[in-house]
Amino acid sequence: MKRLSLILLAAFVATQNLPAQPWAKEKLEKSPRHGEWVKLKHDSREVESFITYPEVKDKATAVVVVHEIFGLSDWARNVTDELAAAGYIAIAPDLLSGKGPNGGGTAELGGDDGARKVIGSLPPDQITADLNAAVDYVSKLPSCNGKVVVMGFCWGGGQVFRFATNNKDIKAALSFYGTPVEKQEDLARINCPIYGFYGGNDNRITAMVPKASEMMKQAGKTYEPVIYDGAGHGFMRGGEAPGAREGDVKAHDAAWERVKKILGKI
């Protein structure tokens, strides 16, 4: 009986350590593009990050990908590969670096629930410094043309909006179903256009868009939100998962086309 209990416990632990999105990991493993782990260093901190390079002839614009509340998942890493497939350098920093056991990050936190429990404790200034480090790193790569865009999802979508108030060098911010900045004095510091992507069935977030539009207009800033009918929260991840809802699939595909058009103009 004791041996059986140990076997069951081991099986449970192994299950908890399985990738949250095995289909995303499979896509990554089949990609012909070069992806690798790098450490971003600033002050006394190291931020584990995943970067993917496009197969292009000329220098490319870079995109910093800000992950969801679930941390740096396989899906978030796959986003960097999809951006590279479109011709862009893309890096996704694990903003939960140092929050896991023995100084680990998302992978050591035991899955989505572990990430959710600690992500709210991240100091805003630390998040800004981590993202600044990512922008600085990719902008100085020999293969980069010096232009950097930030793009975030869910929790990361809100962080991208906030980051735009703290970094004057980024060329654009793409916020996917994230909470907008709510203080007029903060909006005044934004120096780039913000493009919003929202689900029509995600009223918890989408209901904030009209007020954000008015505030950005008063601040004299560019804010272009698009609401995708029939899509729920997290439609970019959900829209490519097995068994995806039709509304999420349509929104995912339309949003990717919009992303590529926006990046193509920068």
C-alpha positions in Angstrom: 0.0 0.0 0.0 2.8 2.4 0.9 4.6 1.6 -2.4 1.3 2.3 -4.3 0.9 5.6 -2.5 4.4 6.7 -3.5 3.8 5.7 -7.1 0.6 7.7 -7.2 2.3 10.7 -5.6 5.1 10.6 -8.2 2.5 10.4 -11.0 0.7 13.5 -9.5 3.9 15.5 -9.3 4.9 14.6 -12.8 1.5 15.6 -14.1 1.8 19.0 -12.3 5.1 19.6 -14.2 3.7 18.9 -17.6 3.6 21.9 -20.0 0.4 23.8 -19.7 0.1 24.0 -23.5 1.7 20.9 -25.0 0.4 21.8 -28.4 2.3 25.1 -28.2 5.5 23.3 -27.1 5.1 20.9 -30.1 4.9 23.8 -32.5 8.0 25.3 -31.0 9.9 22.1 -31.4 9.0 21.9 -35.1 10.0 25.5 -35.8 12.9 25.9 -38.3 13.7 29.3 -36.7 16.4 29.8 -34.1 15.2 30.3 -30.5 17.3 30.3 -27.4 17.3 31.2 -23.7 19.2 34.4 -22.6 19.7 36.1 -19.3 19.0 39.8 -19.1 21.0 41.5 -16.3 20.3 44.8 -14.6 21.4 46.0 -11.2 21.7 42.7 -9.1 18.9 40.9 -11.0 18.9 38.3 -13.8 15.8 37.8 -15.9 15.5 34.5 -17.8 14.2 35.3 -21.3 13.4 33.4 -24.5 14.3 35.0 -27.9 13.6 33.9 -31.4 15.2 35.3 -34.6 13.6 35.6 -38.0 15.2 34.2 -41.2 15.6 37.5 -43.0 18.3 39.3 -45.0 18.1 42.7 -43.5 18.1 44.1 -39.9 14.7 43.7 -38.3 12.4 45.5 -35.8 12.2 43.8 -32.4 9.2 43.0 -30.3 9.2 42.5 -26.5 6.4 40.0 -25.6 4.9 40.4 -22.1 3.4 37.2 -20.9 0.0 36.6 -19.3 -0.8 36.1 -15.6 0.4 32.5 -16.1 4.0 33.6 -16.5 6.3 32.6 -19.3 4.4 29.7 -20.7 5.1 27.6 -23.8 2.4 29.6 -25.6 4.1 32.9 -24.8 7.4 31.5 -26.1 5.5 30.3 -29.2 4.3 33.9 -29.8 8.0 34.9 -30.2 8.3 32.2 -32.9 5.2 33.4 -34.7 6.5 36.9 -34.7 9.9 35.7 -36.0 8.0 33.8 -38.8 6.6 37.2 -39.7 10.1 38.7 -39.9 10.6 40.2 -36.4 13.1 39.5 -33.6 11.0 38.7 -30.5 12.0 38.3 -26.9 9.8 37.2 -24.0 11.3 37.9 -20.5 10.1 35.8 -17.6 9.0 38.5 -15.2 8.6 35.9 -12.5 12.4 35.2 -12.5 13.5 34.8 -8.9 10.0 34.0 -7.6 10.3 30.3 -7.8 12.1 27.8 -5.5 15.9 28.2 -5.5 15.6 31.4 -7.4 13.8 29.9 -10.4 10.9 31.5 -12.3 7.7 30.3 -14.0 8.9 26.8 -14.6 9.7 26.2 -10.9 6.4 27.7 -9.6 4.4 24.5 -10.4 2.1 25.6 -13.1 -0.5 28.3 -13.8 -1.8 28.5 -10.2 1.6 29.0 -8.8 2.3 31.8 -11.2 -1.0 33.5 -10.4 -0.4 33.4 -6.7 2.8 35.4 -6.9 2.5 37.6 -10.0 0.6 40.3 -8.1 3.5 40.7 -5.7 5.9 41.9 -8.4 6.9 45.5 -7.7 5.9 47.8 -10.6 9.4 49.4 -10.7 10.9 46.0 -11.0 8.6 45.2 -13.9 9.6 48.4 -15.6 13.3 47.8 -15.1 12.9 44.2 -16.4 11.2 45.5 -19.6 13.7 48.3 -20.0 16.4 45.7 -19.9 14.7 43.7 -22.6 14.2 46.7 -24.8 17.9 47.7 -24.3 19.1 44.2 -25.1 17.2 43.7 -28.3 17.7 47.2 -29.6 21.5 46.7 -29.5 21.6 43.4 -31.3 23.6 43.5 -34.5 20.5 42.0 -36.3 18.1 44.7 -35.0 17.4 48.0 -36.8 17.1 49.7 -33.4 13.2 49.9 -33.4 11.4 48.1 -30.6 7.7 47.5 -30.0 6.1 46.0 -26.9 3.2 43.5 -27.0 1.4 42.0 -24.1 -1.5 39.7 -23.2 -4.0 39.7 -20.3 -1.9 40.8 -17.3 0.8 41.6 -19.8 -1.6 43.7 -21.8 -2.0 46.0 -18.8 1.7 46.1 -18.2 2.4 47.1 -21.8 0.0 50.0 -21.4 1.7 51.1 -18.2 5.2 50.6 -19.7 4.3 53.0 -22.4 4.1 55.7 -19.7 7.6 54.9 -18.6 9.6 54.3 -21.7 9.8 57.0 -24.4 11.9 55.0 -26.8 9.4 52.2 -27.8 7.8 52.7 -31.2 4.4 51.2 -30.3 2.5 49.3 -27.6 0.1 46.5 -28.5 -2.2 45.8 -25.6 -4.3 42.6 -25.7 -7.3 42.6 -23.3 -5.3 44.3 -20.6 -6.5 47.1 -18.2 -5.7 50.6 -19.5 -3.9 53.2 -17.4 -6.4 55.2 -15.4 -4.5 58.4 -14.3 -4.4 61.3 -16.7 -1.0 62.5 -15.5 0.4 59.1 -16.4 -1.1 59.1 -19.9 0.6 62.4 -20.5 4.0 60.6 -20.5 3.1 58.3 -23.4 5.3 58.9 -26.4 4.0 56.2 -28.9 0.7 55.0 -30.3 -1.2 52.3 -28.4 -3.2 49.7 -30.2 -5.8 47.8 -28.3 -7.2 44.3 -28.9 -10.4 43.3 -27.0 -13.0 40.6 -26.9 -16.6 41.5 -27.4 -17.6 38.9 -24.8 -15.0 40.2 -22.3 -17.0 43.0 -20.7 -14.9 42.9 -17.5 -12.0 44.5 -19.6 -13.8 45.9 -22.6 -16.1 48.1 -20.6 -13.0 50.2 -19.7 -12.3 51.0 -23.4 -14.7 54.0 -23.8 -13.2 55.8 -20.8 -9.7 55.0 -21.9 -10.4 56.4 -25.3 -11.7 59.6 -23.9 -8.8 60.0 -21.6 -6.2 59.3 -24.3 -8.0 61.8 -26.5 -7.8 64.5 -23.8 -4.1 63.7 -23.4 -3.5 64.1 -27.1 -2.3 60.5 -27.5 -3.0 57.9 -30.2 -5.1 55.0 -28.9 -6.8 52.7 -31.5 -8.8 50.0 -29.8 -10.6 47.2 -31.8 -13.3 45.0 -30.2 -13.7 41.5 -31.8 -17.3 40.4 -31.7 -17.8 36.9 -30.3 -14.4 36.7 -28.7 -13.7 36.0 -25.0 -10.8 36.9 -22.8 -7.5 35.4 -23.8 -8.7 34.8 -27.4 -5.1 34.9 -28.8 -4.1 31.8 -26.8 -7.6 30.3 -26.8 -8.0 30.8 -30.5 -5.2 28.5 -31.5 -5.8 25.8 -28.8 -7.3 22.5 -29.7 -11.1 22.7 -29.6 -11.1 26.5 -29.8 -14.3 28.5 -29.8 -15.3 29.9 -33.2 -15.4 33.5 -32.0 -11.9 33.1 -30.5 -10.5 31.6 -33.7 -11.9 34.4 -35.9 -10.6 37.1 -33.5 -7.2 35.4 -33.3 -6.8 35.4 -37.0 -8.0 38.9 -37.5 -5.9 40.2 -34.7 -2.7 38.6 -36.2 -3.4 40.2 -39.5 -3.8 43.6 -37.7 -0.5 43.0 -35.8 1.4 42.4 -39.0 0.0 45.5 -40.6 0.9 47.6 -37.6 4.4 46.2 -37.4 4.9 46.6 -41.1 4.4 50.4 -40.8 7.0 50.9 -38.1 
